[in-house]
Amino acid sequence: VQRDCAKLESCVMFEYTTLNTAEELMAAVKVVAAMAKPFDMTKVCPPPRFSLLTQMVARIRHFAKRFTMDHNQQQVVGPAFQLHAALASYSFGILRYRDVGLLNKAWALAS
């Protein structure tokens, strides 16, 4: 489930969010850096251009966290490291996609 969530997050970020300028790339890198720190996405305040993206990522991470809880919903069974490792794997995979622009590939590398 963690890998599926990571793949979906990677698609939403790097394939479905198009970057057109270097300024958008810098803003996107800052958004990803802010999202990397808290697993709780309520603390991330993105620019308006990336608000839908962060909402979608928050929902995906909520599912990822939910699926790693034990039966009593008391503690997380799988560490967030599993999700972040899968995200790194899919981010590097973006580089071989022909239909992804250079700015999005640079964004994937920066994340």
Secondary structure, 3 states (H helix, E strand, C coil): CHHHHHHHHHHHHHHCCCCCCHHHHHHHHHHHHHHHCCCCHHHCCCCHHHHHHHHHHHHHHHHHHHCCECCCCCCECCCHHHHHHHHHHHHHHHHHCCCCCHHHHHHHHHC
